[in-house]
Amino acid sequence: MLTLEKKLVVDEAGDPTEVIISWKDFLIIEELLGLDLDKEAIDDLETARQDREKGNIDTYIDLDDIE
């Protein structure tokens, strides 16, 4: 589980308005959400999703074949 060290910014009423996290934590979150992927990787994932939805198992790769 990811534990975040954060600073909370509040307005005059004490309501949260912003959160400040470390750059390191931001990069971890960005990677977990896939926001760091380039266009080629995103296109590959979209093609894989379409193949899965169509049941096109000929495009699947055995886990043993992945290096």
NORJO-V816898 format. One line per field, one symbol per residue. ss: DSSP state (2 for helix, 1 for strand, 0 for the rest). psi: psi as a letter, one per 40 degrees, with the letter a starting at -180 (. if undefined). A space follows every 10 residues. Layout:
BEGIN
ss = ???
psi = ???
END
This chain:
BEGIN
ss = 0000011111 0000011111 1022222222 2220000022 2222222222 2222002220 0022200
psi = ihhhhihhhi adeehhdihh iidddddddd ddeeeeiidd dddddddddd dddefgedei hiddeh.
END
